[in-house]
Structures are given as C-alpha cells and as structure tokens.
Amino acid sequence: MLSKDKMDRINELSKKKKAGTLTEAEAKEQTQLRKEYLDTFRSTMRDTIENVKVIDPEGNDVTPEKVKEAKKNKFLN
C-alpha cells in the first residue's frame, strides 16, 4: 500500500490539474505517482486472487484452474 504522504500528494496534484495550475514537472511527478499506485494496487489484487479458494454449496473446491496454477507457480519461484 502506498504511504499516506504519497496518496495525499496524488490528491493534491489532481486538484491542481483540475484547477489548471499543474506545472510540467508536477505532471511528470503525478504520472510517476499514479504508476506506482497502480503497480501496488495490481500486486495486492493479484496476491488476493491467488489466495482465494472457491467452495461450492456442497463443499467441493471449484477454484478455477488458472488461479490454482498461478498459486502453484508463485510458490515454485
């Protein structure tokens, strides 16, 4: 997860962009911070999905094979 300071900075830059006062240097910083945020989000989401186990009402494991493979590959690396 991104630090509170970085999240605050993303929001601050977003407000400046909406106001039309964003400088070129700040636009580059905003792009970099957004990329970092998305990378962190995707990584967290991937980890969450790889650790999900789907059970049907009868108690059978119906986790998609793709998720099982991703989990297996993660532990092998």
Buried (B, 14 or more C-beta within 10 A) or exposed (E): EBEEEBEEBBEEBBEBEEEEEBEEEBEEBBEEBEEEBEEEEEEEEEEEEBEEEEEEEEEEEEEEEEBEEEBEEEEEE
